Amino acid sequence: MCRLVRHRNYTYEYAALFDLDGVIIDSRSATKDALRALASGWLGAVVDPATLDHCVALPPVDALVALGVTDARQVYRDQFDEALSTAIGKVRVFDAVVAGMAALAERGAGLGIITAQSRSRLAFLLPASVAELVDVVIAHEDAAPKPAPDGVLAACTNLGVGPERAFFVGDTPTDVAAGRAAGVLTVGAGWGFTGTAVLHRAGADIVLTQPDQVGPDILAHVGGRPISSYITG
């Protein structure tokens, strides 16, 4: 079941939805360290850094397969949480994104997170400053994974906002596909795992280039208003 916490006693005018990894937190280094530790332990050899850089944006099981771990799903189930929690000191928060989320809440937006992370990891991945702000968190167990629209739609339903009054900020083509399938405005986070060019090619309605561009200005594009391919600044 999704986690729902309502902080306000009125109907939300908008739904401002966010991916977690690469958008709100920079977990690239921690994820790389976890994958390196697991793959090196399995293979008994040092993992090629170039291969690791390519794999870090993949789902962990796919990344382990690409790194040569033949029993990747079992290794992921049994060892990934511990490896990630060990490396978690390298995770940093994009403070400008959190500030933008707070500003959106002040403008009447309900805040949601849709993440591929399991709920058990949120205890050490979800910053306290963000947990205090958000109204709903859809974790891996709560809905079919992106690119399916289920998580985005579940967040909208919990916030009582139709998709036409919502946007979803993500940093991968999978996020863009989920948002488009759900019928929400799709916003690419160019500071994340894949970069602006990839998000533009994936069909994001808007691609932000900097974390401090998250905020109420996005609301001007919700609901079928004219949009531009990039917001720069």
C-alpha positions in Angstrom: 0.0 0.0 0.0 1.3 3.5 -0.8 2.3 5.8 2.0 -0.1 8.7 2.2 0.3 11.7 4.6 -1.9 14.7 4.1 -0.4 17.9 5.6 -3.1 20.3 4.4 -6.9 20.3 4.9 -7.9 21.6 1.4 -8.2 20.1 -2.0 -5.0 20.2 -4.0 -5.1 22.3 -7.2 -2.2 20.5 -8.8 -0.1 17.3 -8.4 3.7 17.8 -8.5 5.2 14.3 -8.8 8.9 13.4 -8.7 11.2 10.5 -9.2 13.7 10.1 -6.3 17.0 8.9 -7.6 18.8 11.4 -9.8 16.0 14.0 -9.3 15.8 14.7 -5.6 18.9 12.8 -4.5 22.2 12.2 -6.3 22.7 8.4 -5.6 24.9 7.7 -8.6 28.1 7.3 -6.5 26.4 5.1 -3.9 24.8 3.0 -6.6 28.1 2.6 -8.5 29.9 1.5 -5.3 27.1 -1.0 -4.5 27.2 -2.5 -8.0 31.0 -2.6 -8.0 31.1 -4.4 -4.6 28.6 -7.0 -5.7 30.0 -7.6 -9.1 33.6 -7.7 -7.9 32.7 -10.2 -5.2 30.9 -12.4 -7.6 33.4 -12.3 -10.4 36.5 -12.3 -8.2 38.0 -9.5 -10.3 38.0 -5.7 -10.6 35.1 -4.3 -12.6 35.9 -2.2 -15.6 35.1 1.4 -14.7 33.9 2.3 -18.2 31.4 -0.6 -18.1 30.3 0.4 -14.6 29.6 4.0 -15.7 27.4 2.7 -18.5 25.5 0.3 -16.2 24.8 2.6 -13.3 21.7 4.1 -15.0 20.1 0.6 -15.6 17.8 -1.1 -13.1 20.1 -2.9 -10.6 19.3 -6.4 -11.8 20.0 -5.4 -15.5 23.2 -3.7 -14.3 24.4 -6.8 -12.6 23.7 -8.9 -15.6 25.6 -6.5 -17.8 28.5 -6.7 -15.4 28.7 -10.4 -15.7 26.8 -11.6 -12.6 25.0 -14.7 -13.9 22.7 -15.1 -10.9 21.9 -11.4 -10.9 18.3 -11.6 -9.5 19.3 -13.7 -6.5 22.3 -11.5 -5.8 20.1 -8.4 -6.0 17.5 -9.9 -3.6 20.0 -11.1 -1.1 22.7 -8.5 -1.1 21.9 -5.2 -2.8 20.1 -3.5 0.1 23.1 -4.1 2.4 25.6 -3.0 -0.3 23.6 0.2 -1.0 23.1 1.1 2.7 26.9 0.7 3.2 27.6 3.1 0.4 24.8 5.6 1.3 27.1 8.2 2.8 27.9 9.3 -0.7 24.3 10.3 -1.4 23.6 14.0 -1.5 20.4 15.9 -1.7 19.6 18.4 -4.4 18.6 21.2 -2.0 17.3 23.4 -4.8 14.9 20.7 -5.8 13.6 20.4 -2.2 13.2 24.2 -2.0 11.3 24.1 -5.3 9.0 21.4 -3.9 8.3 23.5 -0.9 7.4 26.5 -3.1 5.1 24.3 -5.1 3.3 23.1 -1.9 2.8 26.8 -1.0 1.1 27.3 -4.4 -1.4 24.5 -3.6 0.3 21.5 -5.2 0.1 18.1 -3.6 3.6 16.5 -3.6 4.3 12.9 -4.6 7.2 10.6 -5.2 7.2 7.6 -7.6 10.3 5.5 -7.1 11.5 2.1 -8.3 13.2 1.7 -4.9 11.7 -0.7 -2.4 10.0 0.7 0.6 12.6 -0.9 2.9 15.3 1.4 1.4 13.4 4.6 1.9 14.5 4.7 5.6 18.0 5.5 4.4 17.3 7.0 1.0 14.5 9.4 1.6 15.8 12.6 3.2 14.0 13.8 6.3 13.4 17.2 4.7 11.6 15.6 1.8 9.6 13.1 3.9 8.2 16.1 5.8 7.1 17.7 2.6 5.6 15.0 0.5 2.0 13.8 0.7 2.3 10.4 -1.1 5.2 8.0 -1.8 4.6 5.2 -4.4 7.4 2.6 -3.9 8.4 -0.5 -5.9 5.8 -2.7 -4.1 2.9 -0.3 -4.7 2.4 -0.3 -8.5 3.7 -1.8 -11.7 7.1 -0.4 -12.4 7.7 2.5 -14.8 7.3 2.8 -17.8 3.9 1.6 -16.8 1.8 4.6 -15.8 0.3 2.9 -12.7 2.5 4.7 -10.1 1.9 8.1 -11.5 -1.9 7.5 -11.7 -1.9 6.1 -8.2 -0.2 9.3 -6.9 -2.8 11.4 -8.7 -5.6 9.4 -7.3 -4.3 9.7 -3.8 -3.9 13.4 -4.1 -7.4 13.8 -5.7 -6.0 15.5 -8.8 -6.6 14.5 -12.4 -3.7 13.8 -14.7 -4.4 17.0 -16.7 -3.5 19.0 -13.6 -0.3 17.1 -12.8 3.3 16.9 -13.8 6.0 14.3 -13.3 9.7 15.1 -13.0 12.0 12.3 -14.0 15.6 11.8 -15.2 15.3 8.7 -17.5 13.4 7.8 -20.7 11.5 5.3 -18.5 10.2 8.1 -16.4 9.2 10.1 -19.4 7.3 7.1 -20.9 5.4 6.6 -17.6 4.4 10.2 -17.4 3.3 10.3 -21.0 1.3 7.1 -20.6 -0.4 8.6 -17.6 -1.4 11.7 -19.4 0.5 14.2 -17.2 3.0 16.9 -18.2 6.4 15.2 -18.4 9.4 17.2 -17.1 12.9 16.0 -17.6 15.6 16.5 -15.0 18.7 17.2 -17.0 21.0 16.9 -13.9 20.1 13.3 -13.4 21.3 9.9 -14.7 20.9 10.4 -18.4 21.2 14.1 -19.3 19.2 16.6 -21.3 19.7 15.2 -24.8 18.4 11.8 -23.9 15.4 13.2 -22.2 14.6 15.5 -25.1 14.8 12.5 -27.5 12.5 10.5 -25.2 9.8 13.1 -25.7 9.7 15.0 -22.5 7.4 18.0 -22.7 10.0 20.2 -20.8 13.6 19.5 -20.0 15.1 21.4 -17.1 18.8 22.0 -17.1 19.3 22.9 -13.4 17.8 21.8 -10.1 16.9 25.4 -9.2 14.4 25.4 -12.1 12.0 23.2 -10.1 9.3 25.4 -8.7 5.9 27.1 -9.4 7.0 28.3 -12.9 6.3 24.7 -14.1 2.6 25.1 -13.2 2.2 27.6 -16.1 2.6 24.7 -18.5 0.1 22.3 -16.8 -3.2 21.8 -18.4 -2.4 22.0 -22.1 -0.8 25.4 -22.1 1.9 26.1 -24.7 5.3 24.7 -23.7 8.9 24.9 -24.8 11.3 22.0 -25.2 13.8 23.4 -22.7 13.7 25.8 -19.8 17.1 27.3 -19.3 18.7 29.6 -16.9 
